Amino acid sequence: MKRVLNFIDGEFRPPCSGRYIPDVDPATGQVIAEIAESGPADVDAAVAAASRAFESWRKTPAEERSRLLLRVAELIEENFDELARLESEDNGKPIALSRRMDVPRAVLNFRFFATAILHAETRAHMTDDRALNYTLRAPLGVAGLISPWNLPLYLLTWKIAPAVAAGNCCVAKPSELTPLTADRLAALTVEAGIPPGVINIVHGPGASAGRALTSHPKVPLISFTGGTKTGADVMACAGPLFKKVSLELGGKNPNIVFADADLEQAVATSIQSSFSNQGEICLCGSRLFVERAIYDEFLARFVDATKKLRIGDPQDSSTDVGALVSEPHLRKVEGYVELAKEEGGAILAGGNRPADLPQRVRGGYFLEPTVITGLDCARRVMQEEIFGPVVTVTPFDSPDEAIAYANGTRYGLSASVWTRDLQNAHRVAAALDSGTVWVNTWLLRDLRVPFGGMKESGVGREGGFDSLQFFTEAKNVCIKL
Ligand code: NAD
C-alpha cells in the first residue's frame, strides 16, 4: 500500500511517531494509502530545515525564484492526467472537475506568483524637502500553510506559490483527508530544482501536526484555509505569539435572483454554484433568494435541472456529482436534511443516497443534490454552513428584503446577484456584507483581486499584490535630506 511520507529538507521521511492513518477513496470506501501521522517533532524538523534554507532563498534573485517556480508550473502541466486522477480519487470529486478546475488552477497559481514578483514595486514618500522615506519589503522567514480537503492542490498551491515567490520558506500541512496531490507536488518540486528546505510538507491530523505549526515559536506567519471553528483555534494559538495571520474560513453564501435576470443563465449558473464539487466549495451559493414575481418559474426550472444532474463514479468523465469527502461528512450533511424536515422545510429534489450507482462505487459516500424550500431564514439550516449538495430557495419581495436575508448570517464570504438593472446591481453589491460579489456570474476569478471574507468568514485578504504584501513585511527607511 502507498505510504504518504513527510517531505522535509528535500527528502521523504517517515513520521517520528512511526504511525500512519488511512486515506480513503470516498467513492468506494476503500483505503487507498496510509498517511504519516505527524506531530510536533516532525513539525520541528520541517521548521528547522525551512529556517536553514531561508538564509540563501531570501537572497536568491527574484528572477531565479521566478524561473524555478515556472518550472514547477510546467511540471504540474506535464503530470496533468495523473494529478487530476489522484485529486478525484482522494476527494471524490468528478474527474471532469479536477481537469477543468483543480489542476489548471494549480498551474496558474505558480505562474501567476512567479511572474508577479517580477512586477512588484515599493513606495517612496517625500517629506517636503526634509526627508525621503522609502519602503522595503522583505520575507518573514518560515510560513506555516494549512489547507483543507475540498480543493486540495488548488488551495495548497494558492499558499505555497506566493509564500515562496516572496522569498519565504514554508512548512505546509495539507488536509489529512486528501494528501495525495500534495505528496506528488513535493516530488515535482525536487524535479524542478527547488532547493531542499524551501518547501516542506508535513502530513497528519490538524490537532497534532496543524496545531504544532500554529503554536510554533519559529513560524512568524500562518495562512489558514478551513472551517470557522478551526480558524478560532488557529487564532488562539497564533495570537499570543504575535504571528501574522490570514484566515479564509467558512461561508453561507447568498445567491440573489431578481425578476429581470436572464433566467436561463441564472438557472444554469445557480446549478453550478449550488452543486459543483458536491457543494463542497467555500464559495458555493447555498442560499438562493428569488424575487417573488419569478419564484415559481425559477424554482420549477431549477428543480428540473437539479434532477438531471448525473451522480456517479467520479472517474467517469460524464459524472456531474461525485462522492462527499468522507462518511462522517456525509452523515453531517444528511443530518441537515433531516433537520430541514424538522424545521418545516419541504424537500423538492434529492435528500437521499442515490439508489442505482455503478457497482464499483456502491460503498461510496454519495448524496443526491437536494433542494429545500419553506424555511424561515432564522432556521439553523439557513444559518449554518452545511458544505454539501444542499441548497435552500426562498422568495423575496424587495431589494431591501433580499439584502437583509443575505446579510442575516454570521458569515460574509461571497455572494451572487442576478439582475440586468445596472443601478440595482451596484446598489445591492455595495450593501452586501461579503468579501466577493459576483454579478450575473459565479466563480469567475481574476487572481489579482483581493480575496477573503467578512465577519466569521475570515480575516485578511489574499490574491495578487495582497498576497505578496501578506507574505512580506514592510519596513520604512527615513533619510534626512
Ligand atoms: P478544517 O478546519 O477541519 O481543516 C482545515 C485544515 O486545518 C486541515 O488541514 C486540518 O487538518 C487543519 N486543522 C484542523 N484542526 C486544526 C487545529 N486545531 N490547528 C491547526 N490546524 C488544524 O476544514 P475542512 O473540513 O478541511 O474544510 C472545510 C472548511 O473549509 C469549510 O468550512 C469551508 O468553507 C472552508 N473553506 C474556506 C475557503 C475560503 O477560501 N474561505 C476555501 C475552502 C474551504
Residues whose N, C-alpha, C, O or C-beta is under 5 A from the ligand:
A	BS01	NAD	I146 S147 P148 W149 K173 P174 S175 E176 G204 P205 G206 A207 G210 R211 T214 T225 G226 G227 T228 T230 D233 E248 L249 G250 G251 C282 S457
